[in-house]
Amino acid sequence: MTMSSCTAISCEGGMELRLVDMLTALGEEYPIFTKQPGALRVRFVRQENASLAKAVRTGDEVVIHYSTLQQAARFVGSAQAGLIDEGEHTERFSFEKLAFMICAAHNKVFTVTHIQKWLRRMALFGFNQMLLYVDDTYEVQGEPFFGYMRGRYTAKEIQAIDAYAARLGIELVPAIQTLGHLSQLVRWPAYKNVQDTRAVILADEEATYKLIEKMIAFWKQNTRAGRIHLGMDEAHDLGRGVFMDKHGPKPAFDIFNRHLGRVVSICEKHSLEPMIWSDMYFRMGSPSRQDYYDPATVIPPEVKAAIPAQAQLVYWDYYHHDKAFYKDWIARHKALGKEPVVASAAWTWSNLWHNADMTEKAAKPCIEVSIAENVRNLIVTMWGDDGSTCDFDSAMLGFAFCAEQAFAHDSFDRGRMARRFEAVTGANYAAHMIAAEINSTPLSPMCILWDNPVYHMYLHNAQLVQNCDLGKEARRFEGIHHRLSEMQLDSAAGNLWHAAGIAKYMAMRLNFADSLFAAWPARNRQSLDRLWRQSFELAGATDELAESFRSSWFACAKPFGLEVIQMRLAAIALQFRELARRLRQYLDGQVETLDELDANIDPPKGVFGPFRFSHIFTACDDIRK
């Protein structure tokens, strides 16, 4: 791999075995042990300070004083980026654990090789923990339908990931689900005996805990993990399905705490320290029982007292931009008698490309407050809701930003962050920031993508209800495509050719919709004839975009789940061809009007959503979960 922005270094001198092993792993991608002339010579000296490390440069030699592999890797990344000038440089490691999370639960399951690439890069950014988020995408002994046809990880694959992470000084923490988010599991008849509602499994049921023990045992047997994330978030209808049929209505707090207690006991049996997402306590205490961030939330004292002492709470927040809110919510977690783990995010869900603007607006205050409030563990997540349409590698920019905030929050320098990003990933920072502008619009690019071109429910609402200028937004996407086309594009941290193609396609879709919305009410036959021809062009462009998605997918992930995106794009292409047929029928006088176009000239005045394919593509039944 050619890293034009990466300084060649030569690691020399006597080194402890674990350091040699880490550098050897990094050397699979980077010029670590090069003998080329002019390479920066790097030596390592052990120290005892785990919270402060330093590097001293004298001429063409750098001496890295480190206690942990995390410190050593972070400074190796600095050396590669040319960030260590003459003299002494120190960095404070504010968090005991700085974690990144890979989402392998929403169709896109990274290959082992690709996770290893992520591990190398995240180590050089300064992360020392990885959460691997899975719902049911791992194998469980004696459970053939667990993760069936979902690209589940085998024991051998998890062992390989765990071993490689350890070489880089990164702790692998399994992040599973033991209550909600298990709709893909309980869809199978084999699990009807442990199903409460559509996505929540049945509390107070012995068969449930036998299954959960198998799940937890898998991770204990195949990793070095000393801790495990049990999930348990967003179980909104807990106790309202089969549970209520069996036991009658019971307080949700009681059901939740009992269930958590049982699962924590299983963790203790397997010598694992458990953590859970904290939102259910706050939701159950809210008058709406839905709002995680409701200031009116009240968690009764008896509920606090019943929370298992061993369970660590993870406060996740990807949405707030003001420090005051983070400070308040961290304090509320501490009031529960817990020192919380805090989770921010690189914005990938419901996006086609990493949303750098949203990442920075939420992560910056979150990380700053976490440091000020002496939070010891920070997680930076990413998610793949509604099919993992995002090019996850594009989120490396978000992880680079969050790492820089964690290490240099009081002296953050975007130029230094950009140099590290380019050296570590080999990608073009300026091009990535242009690609991220795909998300800088009042419209949702993913909703534009999934909007049925016959009905245009989303774009009709955006234009007529939200007063969005579709032509203006089309020109903005054209500008993004033009600027990207002028740059040297790469796929080192997200496929920039794919991003350019998305921008071009968005412009085509918006121009088409804008023209159709003007031409049809006026029955402008000349414009409608032109739109008839363009319908075929857009069907072909949709097919091309599907090929681009396919290439990006196979560059990083197992094949399972790609069919969801392919199915959706095939449906969009088919609808463009159907629209062409219908327009031709009207233009040839075979029909007096087109009911499907008439029906949405005056769309309902109200909030449109939720923004998922099944709700955007059609209002008819049969494709919703």
C-alpha positions in Angstrom: 0.0 0.0 0.0 1.4 3.4 -1.0 1.1 6.0 1.8 2.2 9.3 0.2 1.4 11.2 3.3 3.0 8.7 5.7 6.6 9.3 6.9 8.7 6.2 6.7 10.2 5.3 10.1 12.7 2.7 11.2 12.0 1.3 14.7 15.3 0.3 16.2 17.0 -0.8 19.4 16.1 -3.4 22.0 12.3 -3.7 22.4 10.1 -5.7 24.6 8.3 -8.6 22.8 4.8 -7.1 23.0 6.1 -3.9 21.4 7.8 -5.8 18.6 4.6 -7.8 18.0 2.5 -4.6 17.8 5.0 -3.0 15.4 5.1 -6.1 13.3 1.3 -6.0 12.9 1.4 -2.3 11.9 4.2 -3.2 9.5 1.7 -5.2 7.4 0.4 -1.9 6.2 2.9 0.8 7.0 6.7 1.4 6.5 7.7 0.6 10.1 11.0 -1.2 9.8 12.2 0.5 6.6 15.8 0.8 5.7 15.3 3.5 3.1 17.5 6.6 3.3 16.0 9.5 5.2 13.7 7.4 7.3 13.0 8.7 10.7 14.7 6.6 13.4 12.4 5.7 16.3 13.5 4.2 19.6 11.3 3.3 22.6 11.9 3.7 26.3 9.6 2.2 29.0 8.1 4.5 31.7 5.6 4.0 34.4 3.2 6.9 33.8 0.0 5.5 32.2 -1.7 8.9 31.8 1.1 10.9 30.3 3.5 9.9 27.5 6.1 11.9 25.6 8.3 11.8 22.5 11.6 13.6 22.2 13.0 14.4 18.7 16.6 15.2 18.1 17.5 15.5 14.5 16.3 12.5 12.6 15.7 10.4 15.8 12.6 10.2 17.9 12.5 8.6 21.3 9.1 7.5 22.5 8.6 7.2 26.3 5.6 4.9 26.8 3.9 2.8 29.4 1.2 1.1 27.4 1.0 -0.1 23.8 -1.7 2.5 23.3 0.8 5.3 24.1 3.4 3.7 21.8 1.0 3.3 18.9 -0.4 6.9 19.2 3.2 8.3 19.0 4.1 6.0 16.1 1.1 7.6 14.3 2.4 11.0 15.2 5.8 10.1 13.8 4.3 8.8 10.6 2.3 12.0 10.2 5.3 14.2 10.7 3.8 15.7 13.8 6.9 15.4 16.0 9.1 18.4 15.6 12.4 19.1 17.3 12.2 19.0 21.1 9.8 17.3 23.6 6.2 16.6 23.0 3.7 15.3 25.6 0.2 13.9 25.4 -2.2 13.3 28.2 -4.3 10.1 28.1 -7.5 11.4 29.7 -9.4 8.1 29.4 -8.5 4.7 30.7 -10.4 3.2 27.9 -10.9 5.0 24.6 -13.1 2.7 22.5 -14.3 2.5 19.0 -17.3 0.4 18.0 -17.8 -1.5 14.8 -21.4 -2.3 13.9 -21.9 -5.8 12.5 -25.6 -6.2 13.3 -27.4 -4.3 10.6 -26.6 -6.5 7.5 -23.0 -5.4 6.8 -20.7 -7.8 8.6 -17.0 -6.8 8.1 -14.6 -9.6 7.1 -11.8 -10.4 9.5 -9.2 -8.9 7.2 -11.1 -5.6 7.1 -11.5 -5.5 10.9 -7.8 -6.0 11.1 -7.3 -3.0 8.9 -9.5 -1.0 11.2 -7.6 -2.2 14.3 -4.3 -1.0 12.8 -5.7 2.4 12.0 -7.5 2.9 15.2 -4.4 1.9 17.2 -2.5 4.7 15.4 -5.3 7.1 16.2 -4.9 6.2 19.9 -7.8 3.8 20.7 -7.2 0.9 23.1 -10.6 -0.8 23.1 -12.9 -2.1 20.4 -16.6 -3.0 20.8 -17.8 -5.4 18.2 -21.6 -4.8 18.1 -23.6 -7.8 17.1 -27.3 -8.7 17.6 -27.2 -12.3 16.4 -24.3 -12.3 13.9 -22.2 -14.8 15.8 -22.5 -18.6 16.1 -24.0 -20.2 19.3 -23.4 -23.8 19.9 -26.5 -25.9 19.4 -28.5 -23.0 17.9 -28.4 -23.4 14.1 -30.9 -20.5 13.5 -28.9 -18.1 15.6 -27.5 -15.7 13.0 -28.6 -18.0 10.2 -27.8 -16.5 6.8 -26.7 -13.2 8.4 -23.0 -13.6 7.9 -22.5 -14.6 11.5 -18.9 -14.8 12.9 -17.5 -18.2 13.6 -15.6 -19.0 16.8 -12.4 -19.2 14.7 -13.1 -15.7 13.2 -13.7 -14.2 16.6 -10.5 -15.8 18.0 -8.5 -14.2 15.1 -10.0 -10.8 15.7 -9.3 -11.0 19.4 -5.8 -12.1 18.9 -5.0 -9.4 16.4 -6.5 -6.7 18.6 -4.4 -7.9 21.5 -1.3 -7.6 19.4 -2.1 -3.9 18.9 -2.9 -3.2 22.6 -6.6 -3.1 21.9 -9.1 -4.9 24.2 -12.0 -6.6 22.3 -15.3 -6.2 24.1 -18.3 -8.1 22.7 -21.4 -5.9 22.5 -24.4 -8.2 22.2 -28.1 -7.9 22.9 -29.8 -9.8 25.7 -33.3 -8.1 25.7 -34.3 -6.0 22.7 -33.2 -5.6 19.1 -33.6 -9.3 18.5 -36.3 -9.2 15.8 -34.1 -11.1 13.4 -33.7 -13.9 15.9 -37.2 -14.3 17.1 -38.5 -14.3 13.6 -37.6 -18.0 13.6 -40.1 -20.5 15.0 -37.2 -22.0 17.0 -37.3 -18.9 19.3 -41.0 -18.4 19.8 -40.7 -19.8 23.3 -38.4 -16.9 24.2 -40.3 -14.1 22.4 -42.2 -11.4 24.2 -42.8 -8.8 21.5 -41.6 -8.3 17.9 -38.0 -7.5 19.0 -37.9 -8.2 22.7 -37.2 -11.5 24.3 -39.2 -12.9 27.2 -38.1 -12.0 30.7 -38.7 -14.3 33.7 -38.5 -17.3 31.4 -36.0 -20.1 32.1 -35.5 -20.9 28.4 -34.5 -17.2 27.8 -31.7 -17.5 30.4 -30.4 -20.8 29.0 -30.1 -19.1 25.6 -28.4 -16.1 27.1 -25.9 -18.2 28.9 -25.0 -19.9 25.6 -24.5 -16.4 24.1 -22.3 -15.2 26.9 -20.3 -18.5 27.0 -19.4 -18.1 23.3 -17.6 -14.9 24.0 -15.9 -16.1 27.2 -14.6 -19.2 25.4 -13.3 -17.4 22.3 -11.9 -14.1 23.5 -9.7 -12.7 26.2 -12.6 -10.4 27.2 -12.9 -9.5 30.8 -16.0 -7.5 30.2 -19.1 -7.7 28.0 -21.7 -5.2 26.8 -25.2 -6.7 27.2 -27.1 -4.1 25.3 -30.7 -3.9 26.7 -31.5 -0.6 25.1 -34.7 0.5 23.4 -36.8 -2.3 24.6 -39.8 0.0 24.4 -42.6 -2.7 24.7 -41.0 -4.8 27.4 -43.6 -6.9 29.2 -46.4 -5.9 26.9 -46.6 -9.0 24.7 -46.4 -12.7 25.7 -45.1 -11.6 29.1 -48.4 -9.8 29.8 -50.4 -12.8 28.6 -48.6 -15.0 31.0 -48.1 -12.8 34.0 -50.5 -9.9 33.6 -49.3 -6.2 33.7 -46.2 -5.7 35.8 -44.1 -2.5 36.4 -41.5 -2.2 33.7 -38.8 -1.1 36.2 -39.3 -4.4 38.1 -39.3 -6.6 35.0 -36.1 -4.9 33.8 -34.2 -5.0 37.0 -35.1 -8.7 37.6 -34.0 -9.6 34.1 -30.8 -7.6 34.4 -30.1 -9.3 37.7 -30.4 -12.8 36.1 -28.1 -11.9 33.2 -25.6 -10.2 35.5 -25.5 -13.5 37.5 -24.6 -15.4 34.3 -21.8 -12.9 33.6 -20.4 -13.4 37.2 -20.5 -17.2 36.6 -18.3 -16.6 33.5 -16.1 -14.0 35.1 -17.2 -11.1 32.9 -17.9 -7.6 34.0 -21.2 -6.4 32.4 -22.3 -3.1 31.1 -25.6 -2.0 29.5 -26.9 1.0 27.6 -28.7 3.1 30.2 -31.6 4.5 28.2 -34.3 2.2 29.5 -34.0 3.5 33.1 -34.5 7.0 31.8 -37.3 6.1 29.4 -39.2 4.1 32.0 -38.9 7.1 34.3 -40.2 9.5 31.7 -44.0 10.4 31.6 -44.0 9.3 27.9 -42.0 6.1 28.6 -40.2 6.8 25.4 -37.9 9.8 25.8 -34.3 9.0 26.9 -33.5 12.7 27.3 -36.7 13.9 29.1 -35.7 16.4 31.9 -38.9 15.3 33.7 -37.6 11.7 34.1 -37.8 10.4 37.6 -36.2 7.1 38.6 -37.6 6.1 42.0 -35.2 5.4 44.9 -36.3 1.8 45.2 -35.5 1.2 41.5 -32.0 2.8 41.9 -31.4 0.5 44.9 -32.4 -2.6 42.9 -30.0 -1.9 39.9 -27.4 -4.7 40.2 -24.2 -3.2 41.6 -22.0 -5.0 39.1 -23.7 -3.5 36.0 -22.0 -0.5 34.6 -24.2 2.0 32.8 -23.4 3.4 29.4 -24.8 6.9 28.7 -25.1 7.2 24.9 -25.8 10.6 23.3 -25.2 11.4 19.6 -27.6 14.3 19.4 -27.0 17.2 21.8 -24.7 20.1 20.9 -24.6 21.9 24.2 -22.2 21.1 27.1 -24.9 21.8 29.7 -27.0 18.8 28.7 -24.0 16.4 28.8 -23.0 17.7 32.2 -26.6 17.3 33.5 -27.0 13.7 32.2 -23.6 12.6 33.4 -24.6 13.9 36.8 -27.9 12.0 36.7 -26.0 8.8 36.0 -23.7 9.4 38.9 -26.8 10.0 41.0 -27.7 6.4 40.3 -24.6 5.4 42.1 -22.7 4.7 38.9 -19.6 6.1 37.3 -20.9 6.0 33.7 -19.2 5.1 30.5 -20.1 7.7 27.9 -20.7 6.9 24.2 -20.7 9.4 21.4 -20.7 8.5 17.7 -19.4 8.9 14.2 -22.6 9.5 12.3 -23.2 6.7 9.8 -26.8 5.6 10.4 -29.5 6.8 7.9 -26.7 8.2 5.8 -24.9 7.2 2.6 -21.6 8.8 3.7 -20.2 9.7 7.1 -21.9 12.9 8.3 -18.9 14.9 9.5 -20.9 17.9 10.5 -23.2 16.0 12.9 -20.3 14.0 14.3 -18.3 17.1 15.2 -21.3 19.1 16.6 -22.2 16.3 19.0 -18.9 14.6 19.8 -16.9 17.8 20.6 -19.0 18.9 23.6 -19.6 15.3 24.7 -15.8 14.6 24.9 -15.0 17.9 26.5 -17.5 17.5 29.2 -16.5 13.8 29.7 -12.9 14.9 30.4 -14.0 17.7 32.7 -16.3 15.4 34.6 -13.5 12.8 35.0 -15.3 10.1 32.9 -12.8 7.2 32.7 -14.2 5.3 29.7 -15.4 6.8 26.3 -16.9 4.9 23.4 -17.2 6.3 19.9 -19.9 4.2 18.1 -21.1 3.9 14.6 -24.4 2.3 13.5 -26.0 0.9 10.3 -29.7 1.3 10.9 -32.0 0.4 7.9 -29.5 -1.7 6.0 -26.0 -0.2 6.5 -26.2 1.9 3.3 -23.3 4.1 4.6 -19.8 3.4 3.4 -18.6 2.7 6.9 -14.9 3.3 6.0 -15.8 7.0 5.5 -16.4 7.1 9.2 -12.6 6.8 9.8 -12.6 10.6 9.5 -15.1 10.8 12.4 -13.0 8.5 14.6 -9.9 10.6 13.8 -11.7 13.7 14.9 -12.9 12.1 18.1 -9.5 10.8 19.0 -7.9 14.2 18.4 -10.6 15.7 20.7 -9.8 13.1 23.3 -6.0 13.8 23.3 -5.8 17.5 22.4 -9.3 18.9 23.3 -7.9 22.0 24.8 -5.5 22.7 21.9 -7.3 21.0 19.0 -5.6 21.7 15.7 -7.6 20.7 12.6 -4.5 20.8 10.5 -2.7 18.3 12.7 -5.8 16.1 12.7 -5.9 16.2 8.9 -2.2 15.2 8.7 -2.7 12.3 11.0 -5.8 11.1 9.1 -4.0 11.2 5.8 -0.9 9.5 7.1 -2.8 6.7 8.9 -5.4 6.1 6.2 -3.7 7.2 3.0 -6.8 9.1 2.1 -7.3 12.7 1.0 -8.7 14.8 3.8 -9.9 17.7 1.6 -11.8 15.3 -0.7 -13.4 13.6 2.3 -14.6 16.9 3.7 -16.2 17.7 0.2 -17.8 14.2 0.2 -19.2 14.9 3.6 -21.1 17.8 2.2 -23.5 15.2 0.7 -25.2 15.5 4.1 -25.2 19.3 4.3 -28.7 19.7 3.0 -32.2 20.1 4.4 -33.0 16.9 2.6 -32.1 13.4 3.5 -30.0 11.8 0.7 -31.1 8.4 1.9 -34.7 9.4 1.6 -34.1 10.8 -1.9 -32.5 7.5 -2.8 -35.5 5.4 -1.5 -38.2 7.8 -2.7 -40.4 6.0 -5.2 -40.2 8.0 -8.4 -43.8 7.2 -9.3 -45.2 8.6 -6.0 -42.4 10.9 -4.8 -44.0 10.9 -1.3 -40.8 12.2 0.4 -39.9 14.9 -2.2 -43.5 16.1 -2.6 -43.6 16.7 1.1 -40.2 18.4 1.1 -41.1 20.8 -1.7 -44.7 21.6 -0.9 -44.8 21.3 2.9 -41.2 22.2 3.9 -40.7 24.7 1.0 -37.5 23.1 -0.1 -36.1 24.3 -3.4 -35.3 21.0 -5.2 -33.5 22.8 -8.1 -31.2 24.6 -5.7 -30.4 21.4 -3.9 -29.7 19.7 -7.2 -27.2 22.4 -8.2 -25.5 21.9 -4.8 -25.1 18.2 -5.4 -23.8 18.9 -8.9 -21.2 21.2 -7.4 -20.1 18.4 -5.0 -19.8 16.0 -7.9 -17.8 18.5 -9.9 -15.3 19.3 -7.1 -14.8 15.6 -6.3 -14.3 14.8 -10.0 -11.4 17.4 -10.1 -9.6 15.6 -7.3 -7.5 12.5 -7.2 -10.0 10.1 -5.7 -9.2 7.0 -3.7 -10.8 4.2 -1.6 -8.4 4.3 1.3 -11.0 5.3 3.9 -14.2 5.1 2.0 -14.7 4.9 -1.7 -14.6 8.5 -3.0 -15.6 7.4 -6.5 -18.8 6.0 -4.8 -19.3 9.3 -3.0 -19.0 11.2 -6.3 -21.5 8.9 -7.9 -23.9 9.4 -5.1 -23.7 13.2 -5.5 -24.3 12.9 -9.3 -27.3 10.6 -8.7 -28.8 12.9 -6.1 -28.6 15.8 -8.6 -30.3 13.7 -11.3 -33.1 12.6 -9.0 -33.8 16.1 -7.7 -33.8 17.7 -11.2 -36.1 15.0 -12.4 -38.6 15.4 -9.5 -38.5 19.2 -9.8 -39.3 19.0 -13.5 -42.1 16.4 -13.0 -43.7 18.4 -10.2 -44.0 21.4 -12.6 -44.9 19.5 -15.8 -47.6 17.2 -14.6 -50.1 19.7 -13.0 -49.6 21.9 -16.1 -50.0 18.8 -18.4 -46.9 20.2 -20.3 -46.6 17.5 -23.0 -43.2 18.7 -24.2 -41.7 18.4 -20.7 -43.5 15.1 -20.1 -42.1 13.7 -23.3 -38.6 14.7 -22.1 -39.3 13.2 -18.7 -40.3 9.9 -20.4 -36.9 9.7 -21.9 -35.2 10.7 -18.7 -37.0 8.0 -16.8 -35.1 5.4 -18.8 -31.8 7.2 -18.2 -32.5 7.3 -14.4 -33.3 3.6 -14.4 -29.9 3.0 -15.9 -28.2 5.4 -13.5 -29.9 3.5 -10.6 -28.5 0.2 -12.0 -25.0 1.8 -12.1 -25.4 3.0 -8.5 -26.3 -0.5 -7.5 -23.0 -1.7 -9.0 -21.1 1.0 -7.0 -22.8 -0.2 -3.8 -21.8 -3.7 -4.6 -18.2 -2.9 -5.2 -18.0 -0.9 -1.9 -19.7 -3.7 0.0 -17.5 -6.5 -1.3 -14.4 -4.4 -0.5 -15.0 -4.8 3.2 -17.9 -7.1 4.1 -19.3 -10.6 3.8 -22.0 -11.0 1.0 -24.9 -11.4 3.4 -27.2 -8.3 3.6 -26.1 -6.8 0.3 -29.3 -8.2 -1.3 -31.4 -5.8 0.8 -29.7 -2.8 -0.9 -29.8 -4.5 -4.3 -33.5 -5.4 -3.9 -34.4 -1.8 -3.0 -32.4 -0.3 -5.9 -33.9 -2.8 -8.3 -37.3 -1.7 -7.1 -36.4 2.0 -7.7 -35.1 1.2 -11.2 -38.2 -0.8 -12.0 -40.4 2.1 -10.8 -38.6 4.5 -13.2 -39.3 2.1 -16.0 -43.0 1.8 -14.9 -43.2 5.6 -14.8 -41.9 5.7 -18.4 -44.6 3.2 -19.5 -47.3 5.2 -17.8 -46.1 8.6 -19.2 -46.1 7.0 -22.6 -49.6 5.7 -22.2 -50.8 9.2 -21.3 -48.9 10.9 -24.1 -50.2 8.4 -26.6 -53.8 9.0 -25.4 -54.3 5.5 -24.1 -55.4 6.9 -20.7 -56.9 10.3 -19.7 -54.8 10.8 -16.6 -52.4 9.1 -14.3 -54.0 8.6 -10.9 -50.7 7.9 -9.1 -49.4 11.4 -10.1 -52.7 13.1 -9.4 -52.9 11.7 -5.9 -49.9 13.6 -4.6 -50.2 17.0 -6.2 -51.5 18.3 -2.8 -49.8 16.1 -0.2 -50.9 15.9 3.5 -49.7 18.8 5.6 -47.8 17.2 8.4 -44.6 15.6 9.6 -43.3 12.9 7.2 -41.5 9.8 8.4 -40.0 7.7 9.8 -37.2 7.9 7.3 -36.9 4.2 6.4 -37.2 2.5 3.1 -40.4 0.7 4.0 -42.2 4.0 4.8 -40.7 6.1 2.0 -41.1 3.7 -0.9 -44.8 2.9 -0.5 -47.8 3.6 1.7 -49.1 0.1 0.9 -48.8 -3.0 3.0 -46.5 -6.1 2.6 -42.9 -4.8 3.0 -42.8 -3.4 6.5 -41.3 -5.5 9.2 
